[in-house]
Every structure is written in structure tokens, then in C-alpha cells.
Amino acid sequence: MSTKILPEQKTTPQTSHGDGDHERFAHYADKHKITESMVTGTPIRALCGKVWVPSRDPKKYPVCPECKEIYESLPVGGGDKGDNKQ
């Protein structure tokens, strides 16, 4: 029986959550749906397409660039049903 020494391998920590790094951002969604989701635990969809249950303070995270781009391209005057970030 012999012992083999394996060559040194570089390891890189995985910083992505596998979903396009959506977990690192605060997302835009309908403010009424955000409130309902936080109470009921029902998942909602952000403007960028991410589906999640809001549970954290969005002020602690940067705004999702995709959500921001979509939000800024929407017509002005969305009324009471305007989008808000999570």
C-alpha cells in the first residue's frame, strides 16, 4: 500500500446563490403584495422575475439593477398601485 500526494487545488468560495445573485439585492414589487406576503408568507414576484417571500430590511441592501431599470422604464403616474421595493 502506498500513499499518494495530490496536487494542490485552488478553491474559490461560491458567492452566488445559484439564482443570479438575487439574494444580494432589494427588489421592486407591488407594495400591497409585499405587505400581504410578509403577513401570509405567500411568495411574490419582483419586477426582475425573482420569486421570494420578503422578510428582511431592504434598506440594508442595494437595489436590484434589473428591477431599477424596469421600474425607471415604466410610465410616470402609476397611482396608488405603484411599485415599491422590498
Biopython code that builds the backbone (N, CA, C, O; Angstrom):
import numpy as np
from Bio.PDB.StructureBuilder import StructureBuilder

atoms = [
    (1, "MET", "N", (0.851, -1.164, 0.000)),
    (1, "MET", "CA", (0.000, 0.000, 0.000)),
    (1, "MET", "C", (0.899, 1.231, 0.000)),
    (1, "MET", "O", (1.890, 1.291, 0.729)),
    (2, "SER", "N", (0.537, 2.223, -0.837)),
    (2, "SER", "CA", (1.332, 3.442, -0.898)),
    (2, "SER", "C", (0.432, 4.670, -0.731)),
    (2, "SER", "O", (-0.777, 4.617, -0.957)),
    (3, "THR", "N", (1.044, 5.739, -0.342)),
    (3, "THR", "CA", (0.315, 6.993, -0.152)),
    (3, "THR", "C", (0.649, 7.923, -1.297)),
    (3, "THR", "O", (1.816, 8.110, -1.642)),
    (4, "LYS", "N", (-0.386, 8.508, -1.887)),
    (4, "LYS", "CA", (-0.175, 9.446, -2.986)),
    (4, "LYS", "C", (-0.443, 10.855, -2.482)),
    (4, "LYS", "O", (-1.363, 11.085, -1.697)),
    (5, "ILE", "N", (0.352, 11.768, -2.934)),
    (5, "ILE", "CA", (0.141, 13.171, -2.608)),
    (5, "ILE", "C", (-0.555, 13.816, -3.802)),
    (5, "ILE", "O", (-0.049, 13.806, -4.924)),
    (6, "LEU", "N", (-1.713, 14.369, -3.528)),
    (6, "LEU", "CA", (-2.474, 15.025, -4.587)),
    (6, "LEU", "C", (-1.935, 16.425, -4.817)),
    (6, "LEU", "O", (-1.479, 17.076, -3.877)),
    (7, "PRO", "N", (-1.982, 16.894, -6.054)),
    (7, "PRO", "CA", (-1.527, 18.261, -6.317)),
    (7, "PRO", "C", (-2.435, 19.262, -5.603)),
    (7, "PRO", "O", (-3.625, 19.015, -5.408)),
    (8, "GLU", "N", (-1.849, 20.392, -5.221)),
    (8, "GLU", "CA", (-2.616, 21.420, -4.527)),
    (8, "GLU", "C", (-3.716, 21.951, -5.436)),
    (8, "GLU", "O", (-3.484, 22.239, -6.610)),
    (9, "GLN", "N", (-4.905, 22.074, -4.882)),
    (9, "GLN", "CA", (-6.037, 22.558, -5.660)),
    (9, "GLN", "C", (-6.474, 23.913, -5.124)),
    (9, "GLN", "O", (-6.535, 24.133, -3.914)),
    (10, "LYS", "N", (-6.774, 24.810, -6.047)),
    (10, "LYS", "CA", (-7.292, 26.106, -5.636)),
    (10, "LYS", "C", (-8.797, 25.978, -5.425)),
    (10, "LYS", "O", (-9.506, 25.388, -6.240)),
    (11, "THR", "N", (-9.258, 26.528, -4.342)),
    (11, "THR", "CA", (-10.695, 26.524, -4.093)),
    (11, "THR", "C", (-11.176, 27.964, -4.046)),
    (11, "THR", "O", (-10.548, 28.830, -3.437)),
    (12, "THR", "N", (-12.269, 28.193, -4.684)),
    (12, "THR", "CA", (-12.869, 29.517, -4.710)),
    (12, "THR", "C", (-14.231, 29.418, -4.039)),
    (12, "THR", "O", (-15.056, 28.596, -4.438)),
    (13, "PRO", "N", (-14.479, 30.246, -3.022)),
    (13, "PRO", "CA", (-15.784, 30.180, -2.380)),
    (13, "PRO", "C", (-16.886, 30.578, -3.352)),
    (13, "PRO", "O", (-16.712, 31.484, -4.166)),
    (14, "GLN", "N", (-18.008, 29.900, -3.260)),
    (14, "GLN", "CA", (-19.126, 30.203, -4.137)),
    (14, "GLN", "C", (-19.889, 31.379, -3.540)),
    (14, "GLN", "O", (-20.505, 31.261, -2.481)),
    (15, "THR", "N", (-19.841, 32.510, -4.229)),
    (15, "THR", "CA", (-20.511, 33.703, -3.727)),
    (15, "THR", "C", (-21.904, 33.871, -4.322)),
    (15, "THR", "O", (-22.682, 34.697, -3.845)),
    (16, "SER", "N", (-22.226, 33.112, -5.342)),
    (16, "SER", "CA", (-23.550, 33.181, -5.948)),
    (16, "SER", "C", (-24.465, 32.182, -5.273)),
    (16, "SER", "O", (-24.037, 31.113, -4.837)),
    (17, "HIS", "N", (-25.725, 32.547, -5.194)),
    (17, "HIS", "CA", (-26.713, 31.635, -4.611)),
    (17, "HIS", "C", (-27.361, 30.766, -5.675)),
    (17, "HIS", "O", (-28.350, 30.082, -5.409)),
    (18, "GLY", "N", (-26.804, 30.793, -6.879)),
    (18, "GLY", "CA", (-27.323, 29.952, -7.934)),
    (18, "GLY", "C", (-28.521, 30.537, -8.658)),
    (18, "GLY", "O", (-29.062, 29.910, -9.569)),
    (19, "ASP", "N", (-28.939, 31.727, -8.266)),
    (19, "ASP", "CA", (-30.113, 32.308, -8.903)),
    (19, "ASP", "C", (-29.781, 33.687, -9.476)),
    (19, "ASP", "O", (-30.662, 34.540, -9.574)),
    (20, "GLY", "N", (-28.554, 33.908, -9.846)),
    (20, "GLY", "CA", (-28.174, 35.185, -10.414)),
    (20, "GLY", "C", (-27.902, 36.245, -9.367)),
    (20, "GLY", "O", (-28.018, 37.437, -9.651)),
    (21, "ASP", "N", (-27.547, 35.839, -8.181)),
    (21, "ASP", "CA", (-27.215, 36.756, -7.094)),
    (21, "ASP", "C", (-28.382, 37.628, -6.646)),
    (21, "ASP", "O", (-28.163, 38.703, -6.088)),
    (22, "HIS", "N", (-29.601, 37.193, -6.876)),
    (22, "HIS", "CA", (-30.775, 37.980, -6.488)),
    (22, "HIS", "C", (-30.865, 38.183, -4.981)),
    (22, "HIS", "O", (-31.471, 39.152, -4.522)),
    (23, "GLU", "N", (-30.278, 37.295, -4.220)),
    (23, "GLU", "CA", (-30.360, 37.403, -2.762)),
    (23, "GLU", "C", (-29.578, 38.588, -2.221)),
    (23, "GLU", "O", (-29.775, 38.983, -1.072)),
    (24, "ARG", "N", (-28.711, 39.150, -3.013)),
    (24, "ARG", "CA", (-27.869, 40.259, -2.564)),
    (24, "ARG", "C", (-28.546, 41.614, -2.716)),
    (24, "ARG", "O", (-27.975, 42.631, -2.322)),
    (25, "PHE", "N", (-29.745, 41.651, -3.276)),
    (25, "PHE", "CA", (-30.390, 42.910, -3.603)),
    (25, "PHE", "C", (-31.759, 43.055, -2.959)),
    (25, "PHE", "O", (-32.391, 42.079, -2.556)),
    (26, "ALA", "N", (-32.199, 44.318, -2.874)),
    (26, "ALA", "CA", (-33.578, 44.638, -2.539)),
    (26, "ALA", "C", (-34.308, 44.756, -3.874)),
    (26, "ALA", "O", (-33.799, 45.376, -4.808)),
    (27, "HIS", "N", (-35.481, 44.174, -3.964)),
    (27, "HIS", "CA", (-36.212, 44.120, -5.230)),
    (27, "HIS", "C", (-37.457, 44.986, -5.199)),
    (27, "HIS", "O", (-38.018, 45.258, -4.137)),
    (28, "TYR", "N", (-37.883, 45.416, -6.383)),
    (28, "TYR", "CA", (-39.122, 46.169, -6.532)),
    (28, "TYR", "C", (-40.279, 45.207, -6.779)),
    (28, "TYR", "O", (-40.172, 44.272, -7.573)),
    (29, "ALA", "N", (-41.400, 45.459, -6.077)),
    (29, "ALA", "CA", (-42.630, 44.710, -6.276)),
    (29, "ALA", "C", (-43.774, 45.589, -5.797)),
    (29, "ALA", "O", (-43.536, 46.618, -5.164)),
    (30, "ASP", "N", (-44.997, 45.205, -6.084)),
    (30, "ASP", "CA", (-46.159, 45.962, -5.648)),
    (30, "ASP", "C", (-46.182, 46.032, -4.126)),
    (30, "ASP", "O", (-46.101, 45.004, -3.455)),
    (31, "LYS", "N", (-46.292, 47.251, -3.576)),
    (31, "LYS", "CA", (-46.196, 47.426, -2.124)),
    (31, "LYS", "C", (-47.305, 46.699, -1.371)),
    (31, "LYS", "O", (-47.094, 46.246, -0.245)),
    (32, "HIS", "N", (-48.472, 46.584, -1.975)),
    (32, "HIS", "CA", (-49.568, 45.859, -1.314)),
    (32, "HIS", "C", (-49.268, 44.359, -1.245)),
    (32, "HIS", "O", (-49.575, 43.696, -0.254)),
    (33, "LYS", "N", (-48.671, 43.846, -2.301)),
    (33, "LYS", "CA", (-48.306, 42.425, -2.325)),
    (33, "LYS", "C", (-47.172, 42.137, -1.342)),
    (33, "LYS", "O", (-47.129, 41.068, -0.732)),
    (34, "ILE", "N", (-46.251, 43.097, -1.191)),
    (34, "ILE", "CA", (-45.153, 42.921, -0.235)),
    (34, "ILE", "C", (-45.712, 42.778, 1.169)),
    (34, "ILE", "O", (-45.335, 41.870, 1.909)),
    (35, "THR", "N", (-46.621, 43.688, 1.533)),
    (35, "THR", "CA", (-47.227, 43.647, 2.868)),
    (35, "THR", "C", (-47.981, 42.344, 3.076)),
    (35, "THR", "O", (-47.833, 41.698, 4.114)),
    (36, "GLU", "N", (-48.784, 41.958, 2.104)),
    (36, "GLU", "CA", (-49.556, 40.719, 2.207)),
    (36, "GLU", "C", (-48.629, 39.516, 2.340)),
    (36, "GLU", "O", (-48.879, 38.616, 3.141)),
    (37, "SER", "N", (-47.571, 39.505, 1.559)),
    (37, "SER", "CA", (-46.625, 38.397, 1.590)),
    (37, "SER", "C", (-45.923, 38.285, 2.935)),
    (37, "SER", "O", (-45.696, 37.184, 3.438)),
    (38, "MET", "N", (-45.580, 39.439, 3.517)),
    (38, "MET", "CA", (-44.902, 39.415, 4.819)),
    (38, "MET", "C", (-45.824, 38.864, 5.902)),
    (38, "MET", "O", (-45.360, 38.244, 6.858)),
    (39, "VAL", "N", (-47.126, 39.087, 5.754)),
    (39, "VAL", "CA", (-48.090, 38.611, 6.745)),
    (39, "VAL", "C", (-48.431, 37.138, 6.517)),
    (39, "VAL", "O", (-48.466, 36.351, 7.463)),
    (40, "THR", "N", (-48.683, 36.769, 5.256)),
    (40, "THR", "CA", (-49.151, 35.409, 4.955)),
    (40, "THR", "C", (-48.039, 34.423, 4.631)),
    (40, "THR", "O", (-48.230, 33.213, 4.753)),
    (41, "GLY", "N", (-46.868, 34.930, 4.215)),
    (41, "GLY", "CA", (-45.778, 34.034, 3.825)),
    (41, "GLY", "C", (-45.902, 33.537, 2.399)),
    (41, "GLY", "O", (-45.185, 32.622, 1.995)),
    (42, "THR", "N", (-46.808, 34.134, 1.627)),
    (42, "THR", "CA", (-47.003, 33.746, 0.230)),
    (42, "THR", "C", (-45.933, 34.406, -0.636)),
    (42, "THR", "O", (-45.735, 35.617, -0.536)),
    (43, "PRO", "N", (-45.247, 33.655, -1.471)),
    (43, "PRO", "CA", (-44.213, 34.245, -2.327)),
    (43, "PRO", "C", (-44.807, 35.241, -3.325)),
    (43, "PRO", "O", (-45.945, 35.092, -3.768)),
    (44, "ILE", "N", (-44.013, 36.260, -3.670)),
    (44, "ILE", "CA", (-44.392, 37.246, -4.681)),
    (44, "ILE", "C", (-43.297, 37.321, -5.730)),
    (44, "ILE", "O", (-42.204, 36.788, -5.544)),
    (45, "ARG", "N", (-43.607, 38.000, -6.855)),
    (45, "ARG", "CA", (-42.641, 38.125, -7.949)),
    (45, "ARG", "C", (-42.202, 39.583, -8.069)),
    (45, "ARG", "O", (-43.031, 40.490, -8.137)),
    (46, "ALA", "N", (-40.888, 39.794, -8.095)),
    (46, "ALA", "CA", (-40.311, 41.127, -8.288)),
    (46, "ALA", "C", (-40.371, 41.488, -9.766)),
    (46, "ALA", "O", (-40.644, 40.636, -10.611)),
    (47, "LEU", "N", (-40.117, 42.744, -10.069)),
    (47, "LEU", "CA", (-40.118, 43.181, -11.461)),
    (47, "LEU", "C", (-39.123, 42.393, -12.306)),
    (47, "LEU", "O", (-39.371, 42.145, -13.486)),
    (48, "CYS", "N", (-37.998, 41.998, -11.711)),
    (48, "CYS", "CA", (-36.959, 41.268, -12.440)),
    (48, "CYS", "C", (-37.297, 39.792, -12.622)),
    (48, "CYS", "O", (-36.615, 39.082, -13.361)),
    (49, "GLY", "N", (-38.358, 39.326, -11.945)),
    (49, "GLY", "CA", (-38.767, 37.931, -12.082)),
    (49, "GLY", "C", (-38.451, 37.066, -10.878)),
    (49, "GLY", "O", (-38.916, 35.929, -10.803)),
    (50, "LYS", "N", (-37.672, 37.573, -9.933)),
    (50, "LYS", "CA", (-37.347, 36.789, -8.739)),
    (50, "LYS", "C", (-38.616, 36.546, -7.932)),
    (50, "LYS", "O", (-39.420, 37.455, -7.727)),
    (51, "VAL", "N", (-38.782, 35.319, -7.483)),
    (51, "VAL", "CA", (-39.907, 34.959, -6.636)),
    (51, "VAL", "C", (-39.353, 34.711, -5.237)),
    (51, "VAL", "O", (-38.427, 33.919, -5.060)),
    (52, "TRP", "N", (-39.930, 35.399, -4.237)),
    (52, "TRP", "CA", (-39.428, 35.290, -2.874)),
    (52, "TRP", "C", (-40.480, 35.742, -1.882)),
    (52, "TRP", "O", (-41.492, 36.332, -2.258)),
    (53, "VAL", "N", (-40.231, 35.461, -0.613)),
    (53, "VAL", "CA", (-41.071, 35.947, 0.472)),
    (53, "VAL", "C", (-40.278, 37.022, 1.198)),
    (53, "VAL", "O", (-39.250, 36.716, 1.803)),
    (54, "PRO", "N", (-40.730, 38.283, 1.153)),
    (54, "PRO", "CA", (-39.997, 39.359, 1.817)),
    (54, "PRO", "C", (-39.908, 39.109, 3.319)),
    (54, "PRO", "O", (-40.902, 38.787, 3.970)),
    (55, "SER", "N", (-38.693, 39.263, 3.858)),
    (55, "SER", "CA", (-38.523, 39.018, 5.296)),
    (55, "SER", "C", (-37.385, 39.832, 5.895)),
    (55, "SER", "O", (-37.053, 39.652, 7.067)),
    (56, "ARG", "N", (-36.789, 40.710, 5.127)),
    (56, "ARG", "CA", (-35.638, 41.452, 5.635)),
    (56, "ARG", "C", (-35.774, 42.935, 5.309)),
    (56, "ARG", "O", (-36.614, 43.323, 4.497)),
    (57, "ASP", "N", (-34.959, 43.749, 5.935)),
    (57, "ASP", "CA", (-34.986, 45.189, 5.734)),
    (57, "ASP", "C", (-34.302, 45.531, 4.409)),
    (57, "ASP", "O", (-33.092, 45.347, 4.280)),
    (58, "PRO", "N", (-35.053, 46.023, 3.425)),
    (58, "PRO", "CA", (-34.462, 46.299, 2.117)),
    (58, "PRO", "C", (-33.457, 47.441, 2.141)),
    (58, "PRO", "O", (-32.647, 47.567, 1.223)),
    (59, "LYS", "N", (-33.496, 48.266, 3.165)),
    (59, "LYS", "CA", (-32.570, 49.394, 3.244)),
    (59, "LYS", "C", (-31.139, 48.946, 3.473)),
    (59, "LYS", "O", (-30.204, 49.727, 3.295)),
    (60, "LYS", "N", (-30.962, 47.694, 3.867)),
    (60, "LYS", "CA", (-29.622, 47.163, 4.135)),
    (60, "LYS", "C", (-28.955, 46.606, 2.871)),
    (60, "LYS", "O", (-27.811, 46.154, 2.920)),
    (61, "TYR", "N", (-29.674, 46.639, 1.736)),
    (61, "TYR", "CA", (-29.171, 46.036, 0.507)),
    (61, "TYR", "C", (-29.291, 47.019, -0.648)),
    (61, "TYR", "O", (-30.180, 47.870, -0.638)),
    (62, "PRO", "N", (-28.418, 46.919, -1.640)),
    (62, "PRO", "CA", (-28.564, 47.774, -2.822)),
    (62, "PRO", "C", (-29.764, 47.317, -3.648)),
    (62, "PRO", "O", (-30.171, 46.157, -3.586)),
    (63, "VAL", "N", (-30.317, 48.240, -4.416)),
    (63, "VAL", "CA", (-31.466, 47.926, -5.267)),
    (63, "VAL", "C", (-31.007, 47.045, -6.425)),
    (63, "VAL", "O", (-29.951, 47.271, -7.015)),
    (64, "CYS", "N", (-31.808, 46.054, -6.732)),
    (64, "CYS", "CA", (-31.542, 45.154, -7.861)),
    (64, "CYS", "C", (-31.456, 45.984, -9.145)),
    (64, "CYS", "O", (-32.395, 46.712, -9.467)),
    (65, "PRO", "N", (-30.345, 45.887, -9.882)),
    (65, "PRO", "CA", (-30.199, 46.698, -11.097)),
    (65, "PRO", "C", (-31.269, 46.397, -12.152)),
    (65, "PRO", "O", (-31.706, 47.300, -12.865)),
    (66, "GLU", "N", (-31.689, 45.136, -12.254)),
    (66, "GLU", "CA", (-32.728, 44.784, -13.219)),
    (66, "GLU", "C", (-34.062, 45.412, -12.835)),
    (66, "GLU", "O", (-34.755, 45.972, -13.684)),
    (67, "CYS", "N", (-34.425, 45.320, -11.546)),
    (67, "CYS", "CA", (-35.669, 45.919, -11.072)),
    (67, "CYS", "C", (-35.648, 47.427, -11.298)),
    (67, "CYS", "O", (-36.636, 48.005, -11.750)),
    (68, "LYS", "N", (-34.523, 48.060, -10.983)),
    (68, "LYS", "CA", (-34.400, 49.509, -11.118)),
    (68, "LYS", "C", (-34.570, 49.924, -12.571)),
    (68, "LYS", "O", (-35.270, 50.894, -12.865)),
    (69, "GLU", "N", (-33.934, 49.195, -13.480)),
    (69, "GLU", "CA", (-34.032, 49.510, -14.904)),
    (69, "GLU", "C", (-35.472, 49.386, -15.394)),
    (69, "GLU", "O", (-35.959, 50.245, -16.130)),
    (70, "ILE", "N", (-36.146, 48.320, -14.985)),
    (70, "ILE", "CA", (-37.542, 48.109, -15.385)),
    (70, "ILE", "C", (-38.427, 49.187, -14.786)),
    (70, "ILE", "O", (-39.278, 49.747, -15.477)),
    (71, "TYR", "N", (-38.235, 49.484, -13.506)),
    (71, "TYR", "CA", (-39.033, 50.497, -12.814)),
    (71, "TYR", "C", (-38.896, 51.860, -13.482)),
    (71, "TYR", "O", (-39.885, 52.565, -13.678)),
    (72, "GLU", "N", (-37.658, 52.227, -13.831)),
    (72, "GLU", "CA", (-37.413, 53.527, -14.450)),
    (72, "GLU", "C", (-37.963, 53.613, -15.867)),
    (72, "GLU", "O", (-38.170, 54.715, -16.376)),
    (73, "SER", "N", (-38.206, 52.477, -16.517)),
    (73, "SER", "CA", (-38.762, 52.490, -17.872)),
    (73, "SER", "C", (-40.293, 52.502, -17.863)),
    (73, "SER", "O", (-40.917, 52.663, -18.912)),
    (74, "LEU", "N", (-40.900, 52.331, -16.681)),
    (74, "LEU", "CA", (-42.355, 52.353, -16.578)),
    (74, "LEU", "C", (-42.871, 53.775, -16.748)),
    (74, "LEU", "O", (-42.169, 54.733, -16.426)),
    (75, "PRO", "N", (-44.112, 53.920, -17.259)),
    (75, "PRO", "CA", (-44.677, 55.272, -17.395)),
    (75, "PRO", "C", (-44.883, 55.928, -16.038)),
    (75, "PRO", "O", (-45.156, 55.249, -15.048)),
    (76, "VAL", "N", (-44.754, 57.237, -15.993)),
    (76, "VAL", "CA", (-44.935, 58.008, -14.764)),
    (76, "VAL", "C", (-46.416, 58.029, -14.393)),
    (76, "VAL", "O", (-47.280, 58.010, -15.270)),
    (77, "GLY", "N", (-46.707, 58.068, -13.090)),
    (77, "GLY", "CA", (-48.097, 58.170, -12.641)),
    (77, "GLY", "C", (-48.754, 56.830, -12.447)),
    (77, "GLY", "O", (-49.892, 56.629, -12.870)),
    (78, "GLY", "N", (-48.052, 55.903, -11.811)),
    (78, "GLY", "CA", (-48.594, 54.574, -11.567)),
    (78, "GLY", "C", (-49.730, 54.576, -10.566)),
    (78, "GLY", "O", (-50.386, 53.553, -10.372)),
    (79, "GLY", "N", (-49.977, 55.730, -9.915)),
    (79, "GLY", "CA", (-51.080, 55.824, -8.969)),
    (79, "GLY", "C", (-50.797, 55.074, -7.690)),
    (79, "GLY", "O", (-49.635, 54.844, -7.354)),
    (80, "ASP", "N", (-51.836, 54.687, -6.968)),
    (80, "ASP", "CA", (-51.723, 54.020, -5.678)),
    (80, "ASP", "C", (-51.147, 52.628, -5.803)),
    (80, "ASP", "O", (-50.631, 52.081, -4.827)),
    (81, "LYS", "N", (-51.226, 52.044, -6.985)),
    (81, "LYS", "CA", (-50.703, 50.694, -7.181)),
    (81, "LYS", "C", (-49.261, 50.722, -7.672)),
    (81, "LYS", "O", (-48.783, 49.755, -8.265)),
    (82, "GLY", "N", (-48.572, 51.824, -7.426)),
    (82, "GLY", "CA", (-47.173, 51.931, -7.842)),
    (82, "GLY", "C", (-46.303, 50.901, -7.155)),
    (82, "GLY", "O", (-46.633, 50.410, -6.075)),
    (83, "ASP", "N", (-45.199, 50.582, -7.785)),
    (83, "ASP", "CA", (-44.298, 49.569, -7.236)),
    (83, "ASP", "C", (-43.453, 50.182, -6.131)),
    (83, "ASP", "O", (-43.235, 51.393, -6.083)),
    (84, "ASN", "N", (-42.993, 49.330, -5.265)),
    (84, "ASN", "CA", (-42.166, 49.752, -4.152)),
    (84, "ASN", "C", (-41.134, 48.672, -3.935)),
    (84, "ASN", "O", (-41.347, 47.527, -4.333)),
    (85, "LYS", "N", (-40.029, 49.009, -3.316)),
    (85, "LYS", "CA", (-39.027, 47.956, -3.125)),
    (85, "LYS", "C", (-39.283, 47.188, -1.835)),
    (85, "LYS", "O", (-39.875, 47.702, -0.886)),
    (86, "GLN", "N", (-38.825, 45.956, -1.831)),
    (86, "GLN", "CA", (-38.994, 45.040, -0.697)),
    (86, "GLN", "C", (-38.198, 45.475, 0.464)),
    (86, "GLN", "O", (-38.219, 44.822, 1.507)),
]
sb = StructureBuilder()
sb.init_structure("model")
sb.init_model(0)
sb.init_chain("A")
sb.init_seg("    ")
for serial, (resi, resn, name, xyz) in enumerate(atoms, 1):
    if name == "N":
        sb.init_residue(resn, " ", resi, " ")
    sb.init_atom(name, np.array(xyz, "f"), 0.0, 1.0, " ", f" {name:<3s}", serial, name[0])
structure = sb.get_structure()
